[in-house]
Amino acid sequence: MNDVVNFPSEKAKIINEACLWLAKLDARELSQPEKVELTKWINQSEDHKRELTRLADIWDNIEAANLRDIPLEIGKGEAIETPLIQEDVCEKPTKKKFRILMSIAASLFVCLSIGMFLHIHELSQFKSTNGKYATDIGEQQTVRLSDGSEIRLNTNTLVEVNYFDGKRNIHLYKGEAHFNVAHDPDKPFTVKARKGEIRALGTIFSVRVKNNRVNVIVEEGTVRIRANENVIQSTKNLLEVPKEAEIKEIKKVMVIATAGKNVVFGEQEIESIIQEEKEAIERKFSWRHGMLAFDDEPLSDVIDEVSRYTSNKIIIADPAIRSLRVGGYYPIGKIQVIFDALELNLGVHIKQVDERTYYITYDGT
């Protein structure tokens, strides 16, 4: 991991310029053209005003009168006040010049140290939520990250957050997670799952790892999905030579998915892309509200989904009922309530054969 500190360019520029002005204010009285120039500099933006004032407050040896008498806003024809501090005119020129140079050097050192401290503090804050987060079977958890992004972990899920060097990397090792990403075009947000990756800026989507497949559902915004990040070493270079065969290969492993897209990929390529209706997306995300929603789905799929939230083993003992269609909303974790509803609606019988095993049959045998 690279922890080299680099100042954000615009902020560094403002801090350095503020340092120079404070050094001049600390060393001597500004000339009239310098006062005009300083006033223009201050009025460039709120950041300029804020940085100069903030650094002046920290500066132990700066005399407040120097800064107070520089107006923050002036109009045409307005006079500029004279700073209260006057230079000792009887001081020898060489001594005076030496004192000014030493003052500027010391002031720059203090200011750069302050800037370094502030940036290190910001970097520390950016990385403050790094680490692994996990849920047990039947458990859910919401993780709020340092940049304002939010991860909702579903049952039996493990993720690792690694923010560094302006990058926001998440690794989903198992389970399912719903991502609400804070928009920041300078810090790409990437979720790695199996051999693929999902990249977004500011958007809402979910990722589920199931065996060797990954399912991505985009609720809002746009994401780039790559089934295997190692298959295409340089997509840009390939696209610069638009050979039909190469483009086909790219499409097999990469897709840009917009809102409503349901994408499944394996270890080598994109396997399916479906455009879901809004209602279908809401049903798939109903687990965030403690419910499981089904719409005319086979009993086998329903039992697979219910089993994710319990350590109990549920077995469909009669193959003839696996295709029975199921619909409705069922509370997560309420196994007996779900069993009662299935028995009532489908006419099946659910029998507990030991402490953690249930059989589903059609005739009750």
C-alpha positions in Angstrom: 0.0 0.0 0.0 1.4 3.4 -0.9 1.1 6.0 1.9 3.0 8.8 0.1 1.4 12.1 0.9 0.5 14.2 -2.1 -1.3 17.5 -1.6 -4.5 18.0 -3.7 -3.3 20.5 -6.3 -5.9 23.3 -5.8 -5.9 23.2 -2.1 -2.1 23.1 -2.0 -1.9 26.2 -4.2 -4.3 28.2 -2.0 -2.4 27.1 1.2 1.0 28.0 -0.3 -0.3 31.4 -1.5 -1.9 32.1 1.9 1.5 31.3 3.5 3.3 33.8 1.4 0.8 36.5 2.2 1.0 35.8 6.0 4.7 35.8 5.8 4.7 39.3 4.2 2.1 40.5 6.8 4.3 39.2 9.6 7.5 40.8 8.2 6.5 44.3 7.2 3.8 46.7 6.1 2.3 46.0 2.7 2.7 48.6 0.0 -0.5 50.0 -1.6 -0.3 47.8 -4.7 0.3 44.8 -2.5 -2.8 45.6 -0.5 -4.9 45.8 -3.7 -3.4 42.5 -4.9 -4.1 40.8 -1.5 -7.7 42.0 -1.5 -8.2 40.6 -5.0 -6.6 37.3 -3.9 -8.9 37.0 -0.9 -12.0 37.8 -3.0 -11.3 35.0 -5.5 -13.4 32.5 -3.5 -14.6 31.5 0.0 -11.7 29.0 0.1 -9.2 31.8 -0.2 -10.8 33.8 2.7 -11.3 30.7 4.8 -7.7 29.4 4.4 -6.1 32.8 5.2 -8.2 33.3 8.3 -7.8 29.8 9.5 -4.0 29.8 9.1 -3.8 33.2 10.7 -5.6 31.9 13.8 -3.1 29.0 14.1 -0.1 31.2 13.5 1.2 32.0 17.0 3.4 34.9 16.0 1.2 36.7 13.6 -0.2 40.0 14.9 -4.0 40.1 14.4 -4.0 43.7 13.5 -2.2 43.0 10.2 -4.9 40.7 8.9 -7.9 42.6 10.4 -7.1 45.7 8.5 -7.1 44.0 5.1 -10.7 44.4 3.9 -12.2 41.1 2.6 -14.3 42.8 0.0 -13.8 46.2 -1.7 -15.6 48.0 -4.5 -14.3 50.4 -7.1 -13.0 53.6 -5.6 -12.9 52.4 -2.0 -9.9 53.2 0.0 -7.8 50.5 1.5 -6.9 50.9 5.2 -3.2 51.0 6.3 -2.1 48.1 8.5 -1.4 49.1 12.1 2.1 47.7 12.4 4.8 50.0 11.3 8.4 48.9 10.4 11.2 50.4 12.4 12.7 52.8 9.9 15.9 53.3 12.0 16.8 49.6 11.7 19.9 48.9 9.5 18.9 47.7 6.0 21.0 44.5 6.2 19.6 43.5 9.6 16.1 44.4 8.4 16.5 42.3 5.2 17.8 39.3 7.2 14.9 39.5 9.7 12.4 39.5 6.8 14.0 36.6 5.1 14.2 34.6 8.3 10.5 35.5 9.1 9.4 34.3 5.7 11.3 31.1 5.9 10.0 30.3 9.4 6.5 31.3 8.4 6.6 29.0 5.3 7.9 26.1 7.4 5.0 26.6 9.9 2.4 26.9 7.2 3.6 23.9 5.2 3.7 21.9 8.4 0.1 22.9 9.1 -0.8 21.9 5.5 0.9 18.6 5.9 -0.8 17.9 9.2 -4.2 18.7 7.7 -3.7 16.5 4.7 -2.5 13.6 6.8 -5.6 14.1 9.0 -7.8 14.0 5.9 -6.0 10.9 4.6 -6.5 9.2 8.0 -10.2 10.1 8.0 -10.5 8.7 4.4 -9.1 5.3 5.6 -10.8 5.3 9.0 -13.4 2.8 8.0 -11.1 0.3 6.3 -11.3 -3.3 7.4 -13.5 -6.4 7.2 -17.2 -6.5 7.9 -19.2 -9.7 8.3 -22.7 -11.0 9.1 -23.8 -14.4 10.4 -26.6 -16.5 8.9 -29.8 -14.6 9.3 -28.0 -11.4 10.3 -27.9 -8.0 8.4 -25.7 -5.0 9.0 -25.4 -1.5 7.6 -21.8 0.0 7.3 -21.4 3.7 6.8 -18.0 4.5 5.2 -15.9 7.6 5.6 -16.9 9.2 2.3 -20.6 8.9 3.0 -21.1 5.7 1.0 -23.2 3.0 2.6 -23.1 -0.8 2.4 -26.0 -3.0 3.5 -24.8 -6.5 4.2 -27.3 -9.4 3.8 -27.1 -12.7 5.5 -23.8 -14.6 5.7 -21.8 -12.0 4.0 -18.1 -10.9 4.2 -16.7 -7.7 2.6 -13.4 -5.9 3.0 -13.1 -2.1 2.6 -9.8 -0.7 1.4 -9.7 3.0 0.8 -6.3 4.3 -0.2 -4.5 6.7 -2.7 -7.8 8.2 -3.8 -9.3 4.8 -4.6 -12.4 3.2 -3.0 -12.0 -0.6 -3.3 -14.4 -3.2 -1.8 -13.9 -6.9 -2.0 -17.0 -9.1 -1.6 -15.8 -12.5 -0.6 -19.2 -14.1 -0.1 -22.9 -13.3 0.3 -24.8 -10.3 -0.9 -24.3 -6.5 -0.4 -26.3 -3.4 -1.4 -24.1 -0.4 -2.2 -25.3 3.3 -2.1 -22.2 5.1 -3.4 -21.4 8.7 -2.6 -20.6 10.5 -5.9 -16.9 11.4 -6.3 -15.6 11.4 -9.9 -12.0 11.6 -8.6 -12.3 8.5 -6.5 -13.6 5.5 -8.4 -15.6 3.0 -6.4 -14.8 -0.6 -7.3 -16.3 -3.9 -6.0 -14.3 -7.0 -6.7 -16.2 -10.3 -6.7 -14.7 -13.6 -7.8 -12.5 -12.8 -10.8 -14.6 -9.8 -11.9 -15.2 -6.2 -10.8 -18.0 -3.7 -10.8 -17.0 0.0 -11.0 -19.3 3.0 -10.2 -19.0 6.7 -9.3 -22.2 7.6 -7.6 -24.9 5.0 -7.9 -27.0 2.3 -6.2 -26.6 -1.4 -6.9 -26.3 -4.8 -5.3 -23.9 -7.6 -5.8 -24.4 -11.2 -4.8 -21.9 -14.1 -5.0 -23.4 -17.5 -5.5 -21.1 -20.4 -6.1 -19.0 -19.4 -9.1 -21.4 -16.8 -10.4 -21.9 -13.1 -9.5 -25.3 -11.3 -9.9 -25.3 -7.5 -10.2 -28.6 -5.5 -10.1 -28.5 -1.8 -10.8 -31.1 0.2 -9.0 -29.9 3.7 -9.9 -27.1 5.2 -12.1 -24.6 3.3 -14.2 -21.9 0.7 -13.5 -19.2 -1.0 -15.6 -19.1 -4.7 -15.1 -16.1 -6.9 -16.1 -16.5 -10.7 -15.7 -12.7 -11.2 -15.5 -10.5 -8.2 -15.1 -7.5 -10.2 -16.4 -9.0 -11.2 -19.7 -8.6 -7.7 -21.2 -5.3 -6.3 -20.2 -6.0 -3.0 -22.0 -9.5 -2.3 -23.2 -8.5 1.1 -24.5 -5.7 -0.3 -26.8 -8.1 -3.0 -28.1 -10.7 -0.4 -29.0 -8.2 1.7 -30.8 -7.9 -1.1 -33.3 -11.7 -1.8 -34.0 -11.4 -5.3 -35.3 -14.7 -7.1 -35.2 -13.4 -10.2 -33.5 -11.7 -8.1 -30.8 -14.8 -6.1 -30.1 -16.9 -9.3 -29.8 -14.4 -10.6 -27.2 -14.7 -7.4 -25.2 -18.5 -7.6 -25.2 -18.3 -11.1 -23.8 -16.5 -10.0 -20.7 -17.6 -6.4 -20.2 -20.9 -4.5 -20.1 -22.1 -1.0 -19.1 -25.2 -1.6 -17.1 -27.8 1.1 -16.4 -30.7 1.3 -14.0 -32.9 -1.8 -14.0 -30.3 -4.1 -15.5 -29.8 -7.6 -13.9 -26.5 -9.0 -15.0 -25.0 -12.4 -14.2 -21.4 -13.3 -15.0 -19.2 -16.3 -14.4 -15.5 -16.6 -14.1 -14.8 -15.9 -17.8 -17.7 -14.0 -19.4 -21.1 -12.3 -19.1 -23.8 -14.9 -19.0 -27.0 -12.9 -19.0 -28.3 -9.4 -19.1 -32.0 -8.8 -18.3 -33.9 -5.5 -18.1 -36.1 -5.7 -14.9 -39.2 -3.8 -14.2 -39.2 -1.4 -11.3 -41.5 -3.7 -9.3 -39.2 -6.7 -9.9 -36.2 -4.7 -8.6 -38.1 -3.7 -5.5 -39.0 -7.3 -4.8 -35.4 -8.4 -5.2 -34.3 -5.7 -2.7 -37.1 -6.4 -0.2 -34.6 -8.2 2.0 -33.4 -4.8 3.1 -36.7 -4.3 4.8 -36.8 -7.7 6.5 -39.0 -9.5 3.9 -38.6 -12.0 1.1 -40.8 -11.3 -1.9 -41.8 -13.9 -4.6 -43.9 -13.6 -7.7 -45.0 -16.9 -9.2 -41.6 -18.5 -8.6 -41.0 -22.3 -8.3 -41.0 -23.7 -4.8 -37.4 -25.0 -5.2 -36.2 -21.4 -5.8 -38.2 -20.2 -2.8 -36.8 -22.8 -0.5 -33.2 -22.0 -1.7 -33.8 -18.3 -0.8 -35.4 -19.0 2.6 -32.6 -21.4 3.5 -30.0 -18.6 3.2 -31.5 -17.0 6.4 -31.5 -20.1 8.6 -29.1 -22.7 9.8 -31.9 -25.3 9.5 -31.9 -27.7 6.6 -35.0 -27.7 4.5 -35.4 -30.6 2.0 -38.1 -31.0 -0.7 -38.6 -34.7 -0.3 -41.1 -35.0 -3.1 -39.6 -34.0 -6.5 -43.1 -33.5 -7.9 -43.7 -30.4 -5.9 -40.5 -28.6 -6.7 -42.2 -26.7 -9.6 -45.2 -25.5 -7.6 -45.6 -21.7 -8.0 -45.2 -19.4 -5.0 -46.0 -15.8 -4.6 -46.3 -13.3 -1.7 -44.2 -11.7 1.0 -42.6 -13.7 3.9 -40.8 -12.3 7.0 -37.1 -13.1 7.2 -36.2 -15.4 10.1 -39.7 -16.4 10.9 -39.4 -20.0 9.7 -42.6 -21.3 11.3 -44.6 -18.4 9.8 -43.2 -19.2 6.3 -44.0 -22.9 6.8 -47.5 -22.2 7.9 -48.1 -20.0 4.8 -46.7 -22.6 2.4 -48.8 -25.4 3.9 -51.9 -23.2 3.7 -51.3 -21.9 0.1 -49.8 -24.9 -1.6 -51.4 -27.8 0.3 -47.9 -29.3 1.2 -46.9 -30.8 4.5 -43.7 -29.7 6.3 -42.4 -32.1 8.9 -39.5 -31.7 11.3 -37.5 -34.9 11.3 -34.8 -33.8 13.8 -33.6 -30.7 15.6 -32.5 -28.8 12.4 -34.0 -30.7 9.5 -37.4 -30.3 7.8 -39.0 -32.3 5.0 -41.5 -30.9 2.6 -43.9 -33.5 1.1 -47.2 -33.3 -0.8 -49.2 -36.0 0.9 -47.8 -35.7 4.4 -45.8 -38.9 4.3 
